[in-house]
Amino acid sequence: QVQLVESGGGLMQPGGSLRLSCVASGSIISIGLMGWYRPAPGKHRELVATITSAGRPNYAESGRFNSSRDNAKNTVSLQTNRRKPEDTAVYYCKIRGFYGGAWNDYWGQGTQVTVSS
């Protein structure tokens, strides 16, 4: 089994920074792409950021997000700067992992982020 657990969400005021973390555990052999997603109108979930196993990030919005990962600890983080009310959402961690002889996508349960004054 593969489990993902997100943390770092909560109620926050606009401005400043927010850091989310996700840790993958279980009998996973290898992890490829890791990323963060959130619900969006007309979509199941939209990409916020992804990061390759080599540490190369990709962001849906440039300038406010910063993603990092620790391959030794199977963790990925997302830092959001200059928080906005529009950042309010459930943020989901997703990984591409090798387990049971195949590569599959795995999702966390999500962590709620509410940005409000």
CORWONOR-V440786 format. One line per field, one symbol per residue. ss: DSSP state (H for helix, E for strand, L for the rest). phi: phi as a letter, one per 30 degrees, with the letter a starting at -180 (. if undefined). psi: psi as a letter, one per 30 degrees, with the letter a starting at -180 (. if undefined). A space follows every 50 residues. Layout:
ss=???
phi=???
psi=???
This chain:
ss=LEEEEEELLEEELLLLEEEEEEEEEELLLEEEEEEEEEEELLEEEEEEEE ELLLLLEEELLLLLEEEEEELLLLEEEEEEELLLHHHLEEEEEEEEEEEL LEEEEEELLLEEEEELL
phi=.bbcbcajdlcbdeiibbbcbbbcbjdddabcdbabbbdbeibdacdcab bdddjdcbbdbdjccbcbbbddchbbbbccchebedddadcccbbcbcai iadbcbcddjbdcbcac
psi=lkkkkllflakllklalkkklkkklahkelkckklklllkkflekkkekl klffgjlkkekkefkkklljefghlklkkklikleffklkkkkkljljkg glklkkklflkkkkjk.
